Amino acid sequence: MGRVKEDYRSLTGPQKAAIMMLSLGEEHSSKLFAMMDDDEIRELSQIMANLGTVSSSIVERLFVEFADAISNTGSLVGSYESTERLLHKSLPKDRVDAIMEEIRGPAGRTMWDKLGNVNEQVLANYLKNEYPQTVAVVLSKIKADHGARVLGLLPEGFAMEVIMRMLHMEAVQKEVLDGVEKTLRTEFMSNLARTARRDAHEMMADIFNNLDRNTEARFLAALEERNRESAEKIKQLMFTFEDLNRIDSQGIQTLLRHVEKDKLGLALKGSSDSIKDLFFKNMSERAGKMLKEDMDAMGPVRLREVDEAQNIIVALAKELANSGQIVISEGKEDDELIY
């Protein structure tokens, strides 16, 4: 977060108000929040959440008349967490959640301003699952250049449906617009806010899991040189095709019932002998023989195709683990299975 400048004269009015709210404490600030409307709370909350560290000299200069009461407070730290905690003292939970989701989301005063700051691919991925009429309303409200990029990323048939509705769209009723805006805020923006709060190492592990093995190895090696601790955390969070050996026999058999046989053969072509053995020993003799014959018949295969097949199976294993159908051990000594 940025630090408020030491120059008292550079502080804006809203910054001064935000510092005052933080310095007053939860009990007194909550009474002031209760008397504000939503726009005032959003604006003030946004500033509070981005204040960062405020030196005690600034606080004392700003509230000289209260110097005796606050001269020992030291520094104040404005953060999303402290702001959210303060709001909960005076406002209902649903109102606080809406405000925090909005200030955590992309910058912009209105919902449509915020959508203009959302990456077009992210927005297109969300909108392609909505009704064409809803998408038409959204695209008609955001800037034309941004809307054009989003439209170009939608499936062609779906995009044409949206275009036809935009061509024949009359003035949108306020109730309809409010409904679309509410849905975007509660579903799309709240998901964006949650994504933004993900652990950075977890996010990078997911990204590294989707790299081809050469690129992954290159990036990890470079990261180890710069920050060995972060590289180790990422490696611990990553789940690769070789990590399938952390699944017990029953789990591998469950995985085999769901995986496409051609993908499995392709994936195993580039795996270690231990992973090959893990799968073959959990198949019938006949099924194993057929799979080996299919693998031999493939001949040489591209590394990229092997990586893609392995990523598909890893993703499937994660889905089955999330649904409780298989168990993936943590890979620690006390997690090892004894037969």
N, C-alpha and C positions, 0 to 999 in steps of 0.2 A: 504494500500500500504506500501511497505517497505521503510525505511528511508535510504538515502545514508549515508554511514559511515562518521564519522567526520574526519577519517584519510584520508587526501588528497592523500597520496601515494597509497591508495587502489583503487582509481578510475581508471576504464579502459578507453581506448581511446574513445570508443563509448559513455560512460557515460559523458566524458568531452565535447564531441561534442553536446550531447543532452542538457547539461546544458547551453552551449554557445547559442544554438538555442533559448532556452527559455528566456535567459537573453537579447538577442538582440532585442526582440520585434517582432511583426507581420510584420511590414513593411520591415525590413532588412532581417528577416529570410525567408520571402516569396521569396525574390530574390535568396537566396541560394537554396531553395527547387526547384526552377524553373530550376536550372542547374544540378540537380541530376537525376539519372535514378530510375526506380521503385524499384529495389532491395535495393538501398541505402536509399530511402525514407521509405520503409517498415521497414528496420532494425533500422533506427534512430527513426522512429515513435513509434515502439514497446518499445524502451528504454525510450523515453520521456514519454510515457503513464504510465510507471511503476516507474518513478523516485520517486514519492511521494514528500515530503517536502525536499528542499535543503537549508541548512543554509547559511546565508549571508557570513559567514567566508569562506566557501568553494568557493562561487562565487568570492569573492575578491581575494582569493589565486590563483584561476584558471586564473583570468583575471586581474592580477596586473597592467598591462599596461593601463587598462581601469578603474582603481579604482575610479577615480574622477567621472566617468559617472555612475557607478553602486553602489557606496558605500551606497547609500540611498535606494536601492531597497528592502532591507529586504530579506525575504525568497521568493523562487520561488516554485510553486506547479505544478508538472507535472501530468496531468490527461488526460483521453481520450477526455474529452470535450475541454480542452485548446489546445490539439494537433490537434483535428479536426478543430477547429476554425482557427488555424494557417495555416493548409493545404489549407483551402478554400480560403485563400488570394492569392494563387499562382497557384492552380491546378483546372481543371474542376471538376464539382460536381461528375460525374460518376467515375472519377479516385479516388477522395477522398473517396467516398463510398466504393469502392473496397478495398482500403488500410485499412480503418477503420474496415470493416467487417473482414478482414483477421487478423488484430492484436487483435481484440476483440475475435476472434474465438479460438479454441483449439490451444495450442502451437505447433509450427512446422514451418520450413522454407518453405517447399513446400506444395501444396494442399494435396498430398499423405501422407506427414508427419502428417499433421493436422488430416486427417481421421483416422490415427493410434491412435490418442488420443481421438477419439469420442467413447463414450460408445457403445458397440456392439448392444444393444437393440435399441438404438436411430437410429443407422445407418441402422439396419435391417428394422425398421419401415418405413424409407424413401425409401430404395431400393426396397422393395416389391411392390411398385407402379411404378417402372421403367421397361423398356424393359429388358428381360433376357440378351441380348447382352451387354447392358450398364452395368448391374450388373457384368457380366463376366469381363469386362474391369476393373472395380473398384477393384474387388477382386484379379485380377492379379497384381495390382499395390501396394496393401497394404501388410503388413507382413503376412506370412502364418498363424501364430497362431491366429492373429486377424481376418483374413479372414475366418478361420475355425469356429470361434465362431459366426460370422455373418451368415455364410451359415447355421449353425445349427438352427438358429432362423427364417429362412425363411420358408414359407409354403412348404411342402414336394414336391409337384408337381412342383412348381415354382423353387425350389432349384435344382431339377433334370434337368430342362431346362437350368439353369445357368451352371451346371456341364458339360452338353453336349456341350455347346458353348465354355466353357473353354478348353475342350479336343480338339476341332477342331479349336481353334482360332490361326490364323497366326499372324505375326507381325502387330501390330496395326498402321495404318497410323497416322502421326503426326496431320493431320487435325481432325481426329476422336478423338484422345486423347485430343487435345485442346478444342474440342467442349464439351466433357464430363467434362473436368476440369472447363470450363466456366459455365456450367450448375450447377455443384456442388457449385461453388463460389457464383453465383447469387441467387440460390434457397435455397440450403441446409444450407450453411454456414451463409448466411444472416439471415435465420430464427433462427439459433442457436444464433447469435449475439443479435437478438431482444429478444429472450427468456432470455438470460443472463442479459438483462437490465430490466427485469420485477421487479416490486416492490416485495420485499421479503415477506411482509405480505400477498399480493395477492396470491403469489405462495403457501405459507403455507395454506391459506384458501382453495385453490383448493385441496390440499393434504388432509386436514382435512375433506373436504366434501366427500372424497372417503374412509374414514376409517369407520369401523363398529362403532356403537354408543358407545359401551363400551370402545374401544380403544380411540376414540375421546374424550370422557369424561375424561378418565384417563390422556391423554396428556394435555388437556386444564387445568385440575386441577393442574398438575405439573407445567405447564407454568405460571399459575397465581401466584404460590408461588415464582417463580424466577423473573418474569417480568410481572406484572399485566397489564401494558400499552400495551405491545405487544399482550397479550392474548385478551384484549378488542378489539384491532384493527382487530385481526383475526376473532373474533366472529362477528364483524360488517360486515366483508367482506364475511363471509360464507353464503351460501344459502342452507337451509335444507328443508326436506319435510314439516315440520311444517310452514315454511315461505311461503308456497303456499297460506296461507290466505292473503298475500299481493297482490293477483291477484283478480281483480273484477269478477263479475258473468259472464260477456261476455267472459273474458279470460279463466275462468274455463271451460266454455262450448266449447271453441275452443280446449282447452287441452283435453277434453273428446273425441272429434272427432278424435284425433290422437293417444291416448294411447290404448294399448292392454288391454282388459277387465280383463284378468286373472292376469296381472301385477297390475292393479288397485286394484282388490280385495285383492291380497296378501299384497300390500302396505298399504291399509287401515286397515288390520287386526292389524297392530302395531302402528296405529296413534291415536292421541287424538280425543276426541268426537267432538271438534270444527272443525277439518279437515274433519272428517266423514260427519258432517252436511253440511259443505261447498260443498262437492261433491254431496251428495244426494239431496240437495235442488236445484241443477242445472241439475238434471236428471228428466226425466219423471217418473211418479209414477210406471209405469210398469217396466222401466229399473232399477229403484232403488230397487224394490222388487226382481227382478231377481238377481241383484248383491248381495243383502243381503243373498239370498238363496245360492248362490255360495260360499260366505264367510263362512256361517254356515257349508256347506258341506266339506269345507277344513279341519275342525277340527284343532288340534294344528299344528302350523307351526314353522319352525326354525327361530330364530332371524336373522341369516345370510341371509336367503332367503328374509325375509321382507326388510332388509337393501338394498339388491341388487335391489329389485323391486322399492323401494323408490328412489334409486339413478338413476335408468333408467328414472323415471318420472321427477325427478328434472332436469336431463340433457335435456330431451325433452322440459321442460318449458323454460329452458335457450335458447335453439335453437329457439323456437317460439318467445321469447322476442327479440333475436338478429335479427330475420327477420322482426320484427315489427308487428307480428300477435297478440301478447298479450303484456300487459304492467304490469311490476312488480314494485310496488311502493317502495320507499326507506324505508318505515316503520316508517317515522317520522310523528309527529302530523299533520303537514301541508300537508302531502301526503294522509291523510285519505279521503276516499270517502264519500260524503254526498248524500243520496237518498231522 
